[in-house]
Structures are given as structure tokens and as C-alpha cells.
Amino acid sequence: MSRACLRSVAFVLVAAIVAASAVGCAKKSGNDIKVGAYLSLSGPDSTFGTDTRAGIELALSEVNATGGIQGKKVRVLYEDDKSTTQEASQKVRQLIDRDKVVAVLGEVASSRSLAGGLVANTKRVPLITPSSTAVEVTQGRDWVFRVCFTDDQQGRVAARFVKNDLKKTKVGIFFAAQDTYSSGLAKSFRDEFKKLGGEIVVDKGYQKGETNFTTYLNELKANHPEIVFVPNYYNEMVQIARQAKQVGLPGSTFVGGDGWDSANLLEGAGAELEGAYFTNHYAPDVPWENSKKFVGEFRAKYKNMPSSLAAQGYDAAGLLFDAMRRAPVLTPEAIRKAIAETKDFAGATGTLTMDANRNAEKSIVLVKIQNKKFTFATQVSAN
């Protein structure tokens, strides 16, 4: 056989091997469904991200244990946005353009859901945030959904709880002025409390990133509020609670929002916040059967109690997988439509229906801090 013939045969053999490999790879890649998740897995809000991932992983293990969706296993690809909005946009873009995911889960913080949601909406890929409560997250974005309540809802509920349940009429408000979450929640509380006939005796915004709150706290104390509403994140609340104790403001003075929900809050200031309340999506001891089942499965898998962030991650993933099962084809458009049609989804945080604005219709939980634990206090309608 001539050298030319040998080269031709070799070329044909190599081409055949490459083609066979390509078919094998295509077959392998076609056996799973890729879903993206972008979370704060590092940086100052990393507890939020890691807790959410734990909930997503539990839902993922459950759906794959029952055969997956339409005969295919689901695979979740995680990206760390490092607790920054710039990284959030970049990671969502990578998941959609590079990894070709059919849907995205994330983020926890509203600022990062606004950033990532803009990308997902532009590229027409459905995104479900587990925990972003800022009203603007879903506004005007047909491809962005949430499984949590909104800031205006929880602010109104907190105001009604303080006025009607705690019977307090004079309150202070203390919030992070430059933060979308904190300032938005403060506004909804302020408006509702005034509407109910209550009095705001002091209303203070502080600079985001502040660490010395003593001057602010002394001013709050001097105005003699019966309750101080502090809708911020757990890392700042630890410092505020410690410094409040030093100036003589007891923990029972404070009411907060769902940004308090972290084991780090209990570890850092559980004693200082004894008797405080906060609005939340969930508590480990809520008396709902779906929640009890979730807690049991979570403890079996991770050997600890779940946070509400874990429960919401579980619900966001579970609702997405439920919609994917109902979708006639596994395309972003079909999945988006199925998510929008969700009614009475039984989740760990309650029964959820998606409304016309892509927000969850569900109840809000009031959590009390007792003996360095989060305990269920009551359940209030968000409407």
C-alpha cells in the first residue's frame, strides 16, 4: 500500500474515532438537564449562599432519586458571585451563554437578583430567586420569579404585628440607608405603622458598612421608643445588638426582617437579642406537615437544623422541578410558562401560588428569639 493510501486510511480512521467520540459525548450530555445557580458562596453574605445551596441539593437529590425529569437526571451548576452585583451579572451570563442552562436559581440578596435577573430576562431564560424580597426584583421582568414574599408585604405585616399583637404605639426605625433591602423594608413598615395610627418617634438611617452604632443607639434610646424596627442583615445586627446592650437597650426592644435569619446571629448575639422578633418565611418548628418532612430529611442529610434560607432554596428548586415536570418540552419558554401557572405548590415554607406579577402568594411567619434559638411565634397573612 502506498504512503498516500496509508495516509488516507489513517485519516479515515481518525475521523471515525473523532465522530464516534462526538456521538458518545453528545449522548452523555443529552442524558441530563442543566440548571444554573448563582449564589454568594464566599464574601460577607456567604452564609446565605451556602445555606441556600444545601436546600437546593436536598431537592435535587429527591428529584433524581425518583428518576429525574422526563427520563433525564437534573444537574445543577453552581457559580459563586462572591457577594457582589458585578459578579452576579457575569455568572448568570456564563451559565446561560457558556453552559446553556434551561433555568437559573438565585440570588438571595435583592441587589444581586436585580443584577442577575436583568441578564436572565434579556436572554429569555427563567430565573427563580429563593429569598430576594425587594419589590423591584420581578417588576417588568416576565422571566423572573420568586418563592418568597416581598418587602412591602413583610414591612406591613411587621407593622401590624407591633401595633396589634405587641400593642406598641411608639416606635423607632433604624436602617441601612444605602441598601435596597433595608431602606425598602423600612419604608413599608413606616407607611403602614402611620396608617394604623402609630407614632414614629425616631427614624434614623446609617451608612452601610458602619461598625460603630453607639451614637445612633443613644439617640434612639433618648427618644424612648417601645420598639425599634431594624430591617438589616444578620452581620450588622450582631454588632448593633452587642452595642445596644452596652447602652441599655434590651433585646426585646427590637423587631427585624428576614435578613436576620442566620445561625451567625444566634452565635454572635443570641443572648443580647433575647425576646426579639423578626418576620420570616419559616421557622424550624412551624406546625406544617410539609415543613416537618423537610426538617427530617434535611437533618438526616446534613446532621443539623435547616435555616429559612435552606428551606427557601429547597422550595425554589422544588417548584422549578415541578414546573419542569409539567412543561411539555424542556425549553426555557415552556418552563417559564409552567412556573407562571404554579398553584398550591406544597413547600417547606408553606403552600405557594404564583401570582400575575410572578410573586409568591403565601403566609408570613413571626419568629421569636428564645434561649438562643429561633422559635415559631405566629403566622400572619401577607395580604
QUILIN-V267569 format. One record per residue. N is the residue number from 0. RES is the residue in one small letter. PHI is phi in whole degrees, -180 to 180 (none if undefined). D_CENTER is the distance of its C-alpha to the mean C-alpha in whole Angstrom. Layout:
n,res,phi,d_center
N,RES,PHI,D_CENTER
N,RES,PHI,D_CENTER
This chain:
n,res,phi,d_center
0,m,none,68
1,s,-71,68
2,r,-61,65
3,a,-63,64
4,c,-67,64
5,l,-60,62
6,r,-64,59
7,s,-65,59
8,v,-63,58
9,a,-61,56
10,f,-62,54
11,v,-64,54
12,l,-63,53
13,v,-62,50
14,a,-62,49
15,a,-66,49
16,i,-64,47
17,v,-62,44
18,a,-64,44
19,a,-64,43
20,s,-64,41
21,a,-63,39
22,v,-64,39
23,g,-63,38
24,c,-64,35
25,a,-63,34
26,k,-63,35
27,k,-66,32
28,s,-68,29
29,g,-81,30
30,n,-90,29
31,d,-136,25
32,i,-114,23
33,k,-96,20
34,v,-118,17
35,g,-97,15
36,a,-144,12
37,y,-117,11
38,l,-144,9
39,s,-83,11
40,l,-88,13
41,s,-145,16
42,g,94,16
43,p,-66,15
44,d,-107,12
45,s,-63,12
46,t,-60,11
47,f,-60,8
48,g,-68,8
49,t,-69,11
50,d,-65,10
51,t,-63,7
52,r,-60,10
53,a,-60,12
54,g,-67,11
55,i,-61,11
56,e,-63,14
57,l,-66,15
58,a,-62,15
59,l,-64,17
60,s,-64,20
61,e,-69,20
62,v,-69,20
63,n,-74,23
64,a,-68,25
65,t,-99,26
66,g,101,27
67,g,78,24
68,i,-127,24
69,q,52,27
70,g,78,29
71,k,-121,27
72,k,-75,24
73,v,-96,21
74,r,-123,20
75,v,-102,17
76,l,-100,17
77,y,-98,15
78,e,-128,15
79,d,-94,15
80,d,-90,14
81,k,58,15
82,s,64,13
83,t,-128,15
84,t,-71,15
85,q,-63,18
86,e,-66,17
87,a,-59,14
88,s,-60,17
89,q,-64,19
90,k,-68,17
91,v,-66,16
92,r,-61,20
93,q,-65,21
94,l,-61,19
95,i,-80,20
96,d,-78,24
97,r,-84,24
98,d,-95,23
99,k,58,23
100,v,-71,20
101,v,-92,20
102,a,-162,16
103,v,-131,13
104,l,-111,9
105,g,132,7
106,e,-99,6
107,v,-90,4
108,a,-71,7
109,s,-62,9
110,s,-61,12
111,r,-82,11
112,s,-72,9
113,l,-63,13
114,a,-69,15
115,g,-70,13
116,g,-66,13
117,l,-62,17
118,v,-65,18
119,a,-61,17
120,n,-67,18
121,t,-64,21
122,k,-90,22
123,r,60,21
124,v,-125,19
125,p,-65,16
126,l,-129,12
127,i,-119,9
128,t,-92,6
129,p,-72,4
130,s,-141,2
131,s,-79,5
132,t,-103,8
133,a,-61,11
134,v,-55,14
135,e,-68,15
136,v,-56,12
137,t,-104,14
138,q,-66,17
139,g,68,20
140,r,-126,18
141,d,-66,19
142,w,-104,17
143,v,-114,13
144,f,-128,11
145,r,-144,8
146,v,-107,8
147,c,-112,7
148,f,-76,10
149,t,-105,11
150,d,-61,13
151,d,-65,16
152,q,-68,16
153,q,-72,14
154,g,-65,17
155,r,-65,20
156,v,-64,19
157,a,-61,19
158,a,-64,22
159,r,-65,24
160,f,-64,23
161,v,-64,25
162,k,-77,28
163,n,-92,28
164,d,-94,27
165,l,-83,28
166,k,61,31
167,k,-103,30
168,t,-117,32
169,k,-122,31
170,v,-131,28
171,g,-112,27
172,i,-124,24
173,f,-136,23
174,f,-145,20
175,a,-83,19
176,a,-65,21
177,q,-92,20
178,d,-100,16
179,t,-58,15
180,y,-62,12
181,s,-65,15
182,s,-68,18
183,g,-67,16
184,l,-69,16
185,a,-60,19
186,k,-64,21
187,s,-67,20
188,f,-64,21
189,r,-57,24
190,d,-63,25
191,e,-70,24
192,f,-64,26
193,k,-65,29
194,k,-62,29
195,l,-81,30
196,g,94,32
197,g,-81,31
198,e,-117,32
199,i,-93,30
200,v,-86,32
201,v,-156,30
202,d,-140,27
203,k,-124,27
204,g,-104,24
205,y,-117,24
206,q,-72,24
207,k,-61,21
208,g,97,21
209,e,-62,24
210,t,-122,25
211,n,-108,28
212,f,-107,27
213,t,-58,31
214,t,-62,32
215,y,-61,29
216,l,-66,29
217,n,-64,33
218,e,-68,33
219,l,-59,31
220,k,-60,33
221,a,-64,36
222,n,-92,35
223,h,55,34
224,p,-74,31
225,e,-78,31
226,i,-140,27
227,v,-118,25
228,f,-89,21
229,v,-128,19
230,p,-88,16
231,n,-129,15
232,y,-94,13
233,y,-56,14
234,n,-66,16
235,e,-75,18
236,m,-67,18
237,v,-59,20
238,q,-66,23
239,i,-62,23
240,a,-64,24
241,r,-63,26
242,q,-73,28
243,a,-65,28
244,k,-61,30
245,q,-66,33
246,v,-95,33
247,g,94,33
248,l,-99,30
249,p,-71,29
250,g,-60,26
251,s,-67,26
252,t,-72,27
253,f,-100,23
254,v,-131,20
255,g,-132,17
256,g,-113,13
257,d,-68,10
258,g,-67,10
259,w,-76,13
260,d,-73,11
261,s,-162,12
262,a,-60,15
263,n,-64,17
264,l,-66,17
265,l,-66,19
266,e,-67,21
267,g,-86,22
268,a,-152,22
269,g,-61,22
270,a,-69,26
271,e,-67,26
272,l,-105,23
273,e,-57,25
274,g,90,25
275,a,-78,22
276,y,-122,20
277,f,-152,16
278,t,-75,14
279,n,-155,11
280,h,-91,10
281,y,-175,12
282,a,-141,15
283,p,-59,16
284,d,-110,19
285,v,-62,18
286,p,-88,22
287,w,-112,20
288,e,-61,22
289,n,-61,19
290,s,-69,17
291,k,-61,20
292,k,-63,20
293,f,-60,17
294,v,-61,18
295,g,-61,21
296,e,-70,20
297,f,-65,17
298,r,-65,20
299,a,-64,23
300,k,-82,21
301,y,-112,19
302,k,65,22
303,n,-152,19
304,m,-81,17
305,p,-79,14
306,s,-88,11
307,s,-67,9
308,l,-64,6
309,a,-65,8
310,a,-64,9
311,q,-73,6
312,g,-62,7
313,y,-61,10
314,d,-69,10
315,a,-62,8
316,a,-68,11
317,g,-63,14
318,l,-66,14
319,l,-61,14
320,f,-64,17
321,d,-63,18
322,a,-65,19
323,m,-64,20
324,r,-64,23
325,r,-82,24
326,a,-69,24
327,p,-66,28
328,v,-139,27
329,l,-92,24
330,t,-111,24
331,p,-53,21
332,e,-64,23
333,a,-67,24
334,i,-67,20
335,r,-58,19
336,k,-63,22
337,a,-66,21
338,i,-61,17
339,a,-62,18
340,e,-91,21
341,t,-62,18
342,k,-136,20
343,d,54,20
344,f,-73,17
345,a,-87,17
346,g,-111,14
347,a,-69,13
348,t,-96,12
349,g,127,15
350,t,-89,17
351,l,-125,15
352,t,-125,17
353,m,-84,16
354,d,-88,18
355,a,-66,20
356,n,-98,18
357,r,68,15
358,n,-108,13
359,a,-82,13
360,e,-90,15
361,k,-162,15
362,s,-83,16
363,i,-114,14
364,v,-100,15
365,l,-101,17
366,v,-108,17
367,k,-113,20
368,i,-91,21
369,q,-135,24
370,n,52,26
371,k,61,23
372,k,-136,21
373,f,-88,18
374,t,-126,20
375,f,-67,19
376,a,-104,21
377,t,-164,21
378,q,-123,19
379,v,-129,20
380,s,-63,20
381,a,-77,17
382,n,-91,20
